[in-house]
């Protein structure tokens, strides 16, 4: 079973957060998490026209930026938004980028 690293948000810089939020695929992942009924998704539940390795990289980038938390549930890895924690560190940033139209 894979162990995922979830940084303390005090260790995440604004630059790291902004770089994670700058990619359209990562924004699509965040929107999918927010819009999911359960508040969490598995990486195979989002339709991106990217390879599995690239999708995994995007999830890892989001984790490293403190935006998502991933937990193992049987054979699935489910990711959820760390919205409250992230908003404490970077007030208003997540709401701003999630509400922006592409």
N, C-alpha and C positions, 0 to 999 in steps of 0.2 A: 504494500500500500504506500502510495506516494505521500510524503509530508510536504505541506506547502508553507512557505515563509510569508508572514504577514508583518510588515514593518510597523514599528511604533510610529504613529503619524508625526510625532515631534522630530523624527529623523528624516522626514520627507521634505525636500526643498520645493519651493514654488516652481522652480525650473523643471524639476522632475514631474511634478503634477501637470504643468502646462504642456510638456512634451507628450505625456500620455494622452492628454485631452485633444491634442492637435491632429490626431489621425482619424479619418472618417470611419475606418473599420472599428476602431476602439470606441468611437462615439456610438456606432450602431450596436455594439455589444452592451454598452451602458444603457442605452435606450431600451433594448430588449429585456434587460434585467429589471429596469424600472416598470416596464409595461407588463411583465409576467404576473400572472395571478398569484403565484406563491412568493414572489419577490426574489426568486433565484432561478438560474438556468444552468443547464449542462452545455458544454461547448458545442455539442452536436445538435442542439435545439435552435440554433440561430443559423439562418441561411446566408452565408457569405460565400462569394465566389473566390475562395482562397483555399490553399492547401491546408491539410490538418496541421502541419508544422507551423505555418504562418498564423493560423487561428490560435494555436497554443502559445505562440510568441506574444500575440496581442493580449491574451488573458494574463500571461506572466507580467507583461509591462504594466497592466492595470493593477495587478496585485502589488508589484514593487512600488507603485505610486500611491498605494494606500487607498485605492478607489474600490476595490472589491475584496471580499473574503471568500475563500474556497474551502469547502468541506467535502469529505469523502462520504458517500452514502451508498454502500454496496459496491456496485461496479461503476457508479457515476460519480463525477466530481461536480458539485453544484456551487455556483458562484452567486453571491449576493452583494448588494451595494453597501459600502460602509458610509452611508450618507451622513448620519449624525456626527460620527467621528471626524469625517472629512470636512464637514461644515464648521466644526469647532476649530479646526486647523486653518482652513481657508474660507472664512465666512462669505457666503453668497456665490462663490466661484462655480460650484457644481450646478446650482439652479440657473445661473447665467448661461452656461454652455449647454445644458440640457434643453433649455427653452429656445435656443437659437435655431433658426431654420437653416437647413443645408442649402 
